Amino acid sequence: MRLRFFCDHTGKSVFFAFIPINDLDATIDGGLTMKTLSDLTSRELEILRLVLAGSTNKAIAAEIFISKKTVEFHLNNIYTKIGVRTRLMAGVWALQQGLLAETREVPS
């Protein structure tokens, strides 16, 4: 894994992790995983885009009018389907698949 730190236009440090995921055929426990975004539901894709945009579970729930528990349920389904265990790894996988987050303004 390569880690890089950059500064954004405000001078704050921004962290990027470059994690190669070459083999998504099997998870650690031996389960099969997906290799494409088309296997996710439209709601799961919507939530994954919001995760990429940096939204918290609470913010995602408020934006798409569902409960925080439902967001957690969808995220767990996403993690299981793509064979990852963390939000970061789900984001890395999504970026590798070409999913782009919508840009959002940073409050001042």
Sine and cosine of phi, psi and omega as CSV:
sin_phi,cos_phi,sin_psi,cos_psi,sin_omega,cos_omega
0.00,0.00,0.72,-0.70,0.07,-1.00
-0.96,-0.29,0.74,-0.67,0.03,-1.00
-0.93,-0.37,0.64,-0.77,0.03,-1.00
-0.69,-0.72,0.61,-0.80,0.07,-1.00
-0.88,-0.48,0.72,-0.69,0.02,-1.00
-0.78,-0.63,0.23,-0.97,0.12,-0.99
-0.94,-0.34,0.70,-0.72,0.06,-1.00
-1.00,0.08,-0.11,-0.99,-0.09,-1.00
-0.91,0.40,-0.26,0.97,0.03,-1.00
-1.00,-0.08,-0.08,1.00,-0.02,-1.00
1.00,-0.02,-0.03,1.00,0.02,-1.00
-0.98,0.22,0.56,-0.83,0.04,-1.00
-0.95,0.31,0.67,-0.74,0.06,-1.00
-0.86,-0.51,0.74,-0.68,-0.07,-1.00
-0.97,-0.23,0.74,-0.67,0.10,-0.99
-0.81,-0.59,0.70,-0.72,0.07,-1.00
-0.90,-0.44,0.78,-0.62,0.08,-1.00
-0.96,-0.28,0.97,-0.22,-0.09,-1.00
-0.90,-0.43,0.93,-0.38,0.00,-1.00
-0.95,0.32,0.78,-0.62,0.09,-1.00
-0.83,-0.55,1.00,-0.02,-0.09,-1.00
-1.00,0.02,-0.51,0.86,-0.11,-0.99
-0.83,-0.56,0.99,-0.15,0.03,-1.00
-0.98,-0.22,0.42,0.91,-0.01,-1.00
-0.96,0.27,-0.52,0.85,-0.04,-1.00
-0.60,-0.80,0.58,-0.82,0.06,-1.00
-0.99,0.12,0.03,-1.00,0.02,-1.00
-0.87,0.50,-0.62,0.78,-0.01,-1.00
-1.00,0.07,0.13,0.99,0.09,-1.00
1.00,-0.05,-0.06,1.00,0.02,-1.00
-0.95,0.32,0.46,-0.89,0.03,-1.00
-0.98,0.18,0.52,-0.86,0.01,-1.00
-0.84,-0.54,0.19,-0.98,0.02,-1.00
-1.00,-0.01,0.34,-0.94,0.07,-1.00
-0.87,-0.50,-0.08,1.00,-0.03,-1.00
-0.73,-0.69,0.39,-0.92,0.03,-1.00
-0.93,0.37,-0.41,0.91,-0.09,-1.00
-0.91,0.42,-0.26,0.96,0.02,-1.00
-0.99,0.10,-0.16,0.99,0.07,-1.00
-1.00,0.05,0.51,-0.86,0.07,-1.00
-0.96,0.29,0.25,-0.97,0.01,-1.00
-0.89,0.46,-0.59,0.81,0.03,-1.00
-0.93,0.37,-0.64,0.76,0.04,-1.00
-0.90,0.43,-0.64,0.77,0.06,-1.00
-0.90,0.44,-0.66,0.75,0.02,-1.00
-0.88,0.48,-0.70,0.72,0.00,-1.00
-0.93,0.38,-0.64,0.77,0.02,-1.00
-0.90,0.44,-0.63,0.78,0.07,-1.00
-0.88,0.47,-0.66,0.75,0.01,-1.00
-0.93,0.36,-0.57,0.82,0.10,-0.99
-0.89,0.46,-0.70,0.71,0.03,-1.00
-0.88,0.47,-0.52,0.86,0.01,-1.00
-0.98,0.21,-0.10,0.99,0.06,-1.00
1.00,-0.09,0.19,0.98,-0.02,-1.00
-0.96,0.27,0.59,-0.81,0.10,-0.99
-0.98,0.18,0.22,-0.98,0.06,-1.00
-0.85,0.52,-0.65,0.76,0.01,-1.00
-0.89,0.45,-0.69,0.73,0.01,-1.00
-0.92,0.39,-0.63,0.78,0.04,-1.00
-0.88,0.47,-0.73,0.69,-0.01,-1.00
-0.85,0.53,-0.70,0.71,-0.01,-1.00
-0.92,0.39,-0.63,0.78,-0.06,-1.00
-0.94,0.35,-0.60,0.80,-0.06,-1.00
-0.94,-0.34,0.23,0.97,0.15,-0.99
0.87,0.49,0.73,0.68,0.14,-0.99
-0.75,-0.66,0.15,-0.99,0.00,-1.00
-0.98,0.17,0.35,-0.94,0.05,-1.00
-0.87,0.49,-0.61,0.79,0.03,-1.00
-0.89,0.45,-0.59,0.80,0.03,-1.00
-0.93,0.37,-0.60,0.80,0.09,-1.00
-0.87,0.48,-0.72,0.69,0.02,-1.00
-0.87,0.49,-0.65,0.76,0.04,-1.00
-0.86,0.50,-0.74,0.67,0.00,-1.00
-0.90,0.44,-0.66,0.75,0.01,-1.00
-0.89,0.45,-0.66,0.75,0.04,-1.00
-0.89,0.46,-0.63,0.78,0.07,-1.00
-0.89,0.45,-0.68,0.73,0.03,-1.00
-0.87,0.49,-0.76,0.65,-0.01,-1.00
-0.84,0.55,-0.69,0.72,-0.01,-1.00
-0.91,0.42,-0.71,0.71,-0.04,-1.00
-0.90,0.45,-0.62,0.78,-0.08,-1.00
-0.99,-0.14,-0.05,1.00,0.10,-0.99
0.97,0.23,0.59,0.81,0.06,-1.00
-0.84,-0.54,0.17,-0.98,-0.03,-1.00
-0.88,-0.48,-0.18,0.98,-0.09,-1.00
-0.74,-0.67,0.31,-0.95,0.05,-1.00
-0.88,0.47,-0.67,0.74,0.01,-1.00
-0.86,0.51,-0.74,0.67,-0.02,-1.00
-0.92,0.40,-0.57,0.82,0.07,-1.00
-0.90,0.44,-0.65,0.76,0.03,-1.00
-0.91,0.43,-0.67,0.74,0.03,-1.00
-0.88,0.47,-0.72,0.70,0.01,-1.00
-0.86,0.51,-0.71,0.70,-0.02,-1.00
-0.88,0.47,-0.67,0.74,0.03,-1.00
-0.90,0.44,-0.64,0.77,0.03,-1.00
-0.91,0.41,-0.46,0.89,0.03,-1.00
-0.99,0.10,-0.11,0.99,0.04,-1.00
1.00,-0.08,0.16,0.99,0.03,-1.00
-0.97,0.23,0.79,-0.62,0.01,-1.00
-0.93,-0.36,0.63,-0.77,0.06,-1.00
-0.99,0.14,0.52,-0.86,0.11,-0.99
-0.95,0.30,0.63,-0.78,0.02,-1.00
-0.96,0.28,0.52,-0.86,0.05,-1.00
-0.64,-0.77,0.46,-0.89,-0.04,-1.00
-0.98,0.21,0.61,-0.79,0.08,-1.00
-1.00,0.03,0.82,-0.57,-0.01,-1.00
-0.90,0.44,0.59,-0.81,-0.01,-1.00
-0.99,-0.11,0.00,0.00,0.00,0.00
